[in-house]
């Protein structure tokens, strides 16, 4: 009944996922955003069924953070590609869902278009091209000048705007995307650590290992042993 209330709110997107990041409940707006006629087409699926891997990995990583901390994340700005293929900015808040014994069993989230949440959506729109460039080329050696050219900004403008709006440097964002994609490959493939390092844009395996350990507290091999499903 609570979820049904969100069906009558225009451009408010509700979703509930289990610990495996599978959708268990969505409202009508969320269905439409993903190009689905009703929630039956979404239930049991994950972000990887609807979004490019680089974007889906970031959404799932944020879900993990909420479940691990057991604390909500409020008003996070995300780039989301809709069923029409157009990327738009949304403000997302996620909350841990707890079972009868108090353990976290999933997340509940709500999104709304950024341009209806106050502020200046145009500022974010200026960086859409930059974010998409990084998502498309994270495995390559990319320079700030390349990203700035794609975004039609000077390198200094791009760096300044990125830090102001996302509270991180452009370099930090590029590293974040690369590490998220590397984690996904460690979890789902048997590709060697060295190959993953090169495919995800790191200079060499030692550079990758240092960055990965700083982010996760584990080496890539330790991470794979802990989080990759057993393979027969």
C-alpha positions in Angstrom: 0.0 0.0 0.0 2.9 2.3 0.8 4.4 1.7 -2.6 1.1 2.2 -4.4 1.0 5.8 -3.0 4.0 6.6 -5.2 2.1 5.5 -8.3 0.1 8.7 -8.2 3.1 11.0 -7.8 4.4 12.2 -11.2 8.2 11.9 -11.8 8.9 10.3 -8.4 10.6 6.9 -8.8 10.5 4.3 -6.1 12.4 1.0 -6.0 13.1 -1.7 -3.5 15.9 -4.3 -4.0 17.1 -7.3 -2.1 20.7 -8.0 -1.0 21.5 -9.4 -4.4 20.5 -6.1 -6.0 17.4 -7.6 -7.6 14.3 -5.4 -7.9 11.5 -6.7 -5.7 9.1 -3.6 -5.9 8.9 -0.6 -8.2 6.3 2.0 -8.9 4.9 3.0 -12.3 7.3 5.8 -13.0 10.3 3.5 -12.3 8.9 1.0 -14.8 8.4 3.6 -17.4 11.9 4.9 -16.9 13.3 1.5 -17.7 11.0 0.9 -20.6 8.8 -1.7 -18.9 5.0 -2.0 -19.1 4.7 -3.1 -15.5 6.8 -4.2 -12.5 6.6 -7.9 -13.5 9.2 -7.0 -16.2 11.6 -5.6 -13.6 11.2 -7.8 -10.6 14.1 -10.3 -10.2 16.3 -8.3 -12.5 19.2 -5.9 -11.6 20.6 -2.7 -12.9 22.8 -4.6 -15.3 19.7 -5.7 -17.2 18.8 -2.1 -17.9 21.9 0.1 -17.9 25.4 0.1 -19.5 27.8 -1.8 -17.3 29.8 1.2 -16.3 26.7 3.0 -14.9 25.1 -0.1 -13.4 28.3 -0.9 -11.5 28.2 2.5 -9.9 24.6 2.1 -8.8 25.3 -1.4 -7.3 28.3 -0.1 -5.5 26.3 2.6 -3.8 23.7 0.0 -2.9 26.5 -2.0 -1.2 27.6 1.0 0.7 24.1 1.6 2.1 23.7 -2.0 3.1 27.2 -2.3 4.6 26.8 0.9 6.7 23.2 0.3 7.6 22.7 4.1 7.1 20.8 6.0 4.4 22.5 8.1 1.7 20.5 11.2 1.0 20.3 13.3 -2.2 23.1 11.8 -4.2 23.2 13.1 -7.8 23.3 10.4 -10.5 23.4 10.3 -14.2 20.7 7.8 -15.4 20.0 6.7 -18.9 16.3 6.1 -19.6 14.5 3.8 -22.0 14.8 6.4 -24.7 18.6 6.3 -24.4 18.9 9.9 -23.2 21.0 10.4 -20.0 19.5 12.7 -17.4 20.4 13.8 -13.9 18.4 12.6 -10.9 18.6 13.0 -7.1 18.5 9.7 -5.4 18.1 8.8 -1.7 18.6 5.2 -0.5 17.7 3.6 2.8 18.6 0.2 4.3 15.7 -2.2 4.6 15.8 -4.4 7.7 14.2 -7.8 8.4 12.4 -8.9 11.6 15.7 -9.6 13.4 17.1 -6.2 12.5 19.5 -7.4 9.8 19.8 -5.5 6.6 18.0 -7.4 3.8 18.0 -4.9 1.0 17.5 -1.2 0.2 14.6 1.1 -0.7 15.3 4.1 -2.8 13.5 7.1 -4.3 14.6 9.4 -7.2 13.4 12.6 -8.6 14.6 14.6 -11.6 17.3 17.0 -10.6 15.7 20.0 -12.3 12.7 19.6 -10.0 14.8 19.4 -6.9 16.1 23.0 -6.8 19.4 24.5 -7.8 20.7 24.8 -11.3 20.3 21.7 -13.5 22.1 23.4 -16.4 25.4 23.2 -14.4 25.0 19.4 -14.2 24.0 19.1 -17.8 27.3 20.8 -18.8 29.1 17.8 -17.3 27.0 15.1 -18.8 29.3 14.8 -21.8 32.3 14.6 -19.6 30.8 11.8 -17.5 29.8 9.9 -20.6 33.2 10.3 -22.1 34.8 8.8 -19.0 32.3 5.9 -18.9 33.0 5.1 -22.5 36.8 5.4 -22.4 37.8 4.4 -18.8 39.9 1.6 -20.2 42.1 4.0 -22.2 44.7 6.6 -21.2 42.6 9.7 -21.2 43.7 13.3 -20.5 41.8 16.1 -18.9 42.2 18.0 -22.2 40.3 15.2 -24.0 37.4 15.2 -21.6 37.3 19.0 -21.6 37.1 19.1 -25.4 34.2 16.6 -25.4 32.4 18.8 -22.8 33.1 22.1 -24.7 34.9 23.5 -21.6 38.4 24.6 -20.9 40.4 22.2 -18.7 40.4 24.6 -15.8 36.6 25.2 -16.1 36.0 21.5 -16.2 38.1 20.8 -13.1 36.5 23.6 -11.2 33.0 22.7 -12.1 33.5 19.0 -11.4 34.8 19.7 -7.9 32.1 22.2 -7.2 29.2 20.0 -8.2 30.5 16.5 -7.3 32.7 17.3 -4.4 35.6 15.4 -6.0 38.2 16.0 -8.6 37.9 14.8 -12.1 40.9 12.5 -11.5 39.1 11.0 -8.5 36.0 10.3 -10.6 38.1 8.6 -13.3 39.8 6.4 -10.7 36.4 5.6 -9.1 34.9 4.4 -12.4 38.0 2.3 -13.1 38.0 0.6 -9.7 34.2 -0.1 -9.8 34.6 -1.8 -13.2 37.6 -3.7 -11.9 35.6 -4.9 -8.9 32.8 -6.1 -11.2 35.3 -8.1 -13.3 36.9 -9.7 -10.3 33.5 -10.8 -9.1 32.1 -12.1 -12.3 35.1 -13.3 -14.5 38.2 -15.5 -14.2 40.3 -13.0 -16.2 43.7 -12.5 -14.7 44.4 -9.6 -12.3 47.0 -8.2 -14.7 44.6 -8.3 -17.7 41.9 -6.6 -15.6 44.3 -3.9 -14.6 45.2 -3.1 -18.2 41.6 -3.4 -19.4 40.4 -0.9 -16.8 43.0 1.8 -17.6 45.7 1.2 -15.0 49.4 1.6 -16.1 50.4 -1.8 -14.7 49.3 -4.4 -12.1 51.3 -2.8 -9.2 49.6 0.5 -9.8 46.2 -1.2 -9.9 47.0 -3.2 -6.7 48.0 -0.1 -4.8 44.9 1.8 -5.8 42.6 -1.1 -5.2 44.0 -1.8 -1.7 43.6 1.9 -0.8 40.0 1.8 -1.8 38.9 -1.6 -0.4 41.5 -2.6 2.1 42.1 -5.8 0.1 44.3 -6.8 -2.7 42.6 -7.7 -6.0 43.2 -11.4 -5.4 41.9 -11.2 -1.8 38.8 -9.4 -3.0 38.2 -12.1 -5.7 38.5 -14.9 -3.1 36.1 -13.2 -0.8 33.4 -12.0 -3.2 33.5 -14.0 -6.4 31.0 -16.9 -6.4 32.6 -20.4 -6.4 33.0 -21.8 -9.9 32.4 -25.4 -10.7 
